[in-house]
Amino acid sequence: MKPIRKIYQDAPDSIDIPEELRHQPVEIIIWPLTQAEWSELNLSTRHTGKRDENLSNHA
């Protein structure tokens, strides 16, 4: 199974855990992004037209 990376522009009150990851050991990391990091992510994803989307195999 591939890791899931989800970036939120506006973090919700709660985050749903995908069914296939429930009831097993997982690591959840909440890492606040600076404005500069957010801008860099937007630039790197702008060519796809996709934002705030699950990204696989990105650290």
Secondary structure, DSSP 8 states (H G I E B T S, - for coil): ---EE---SS--SS----GGGTTS----------HHHHHHHHHHHHTTT--S--EES--
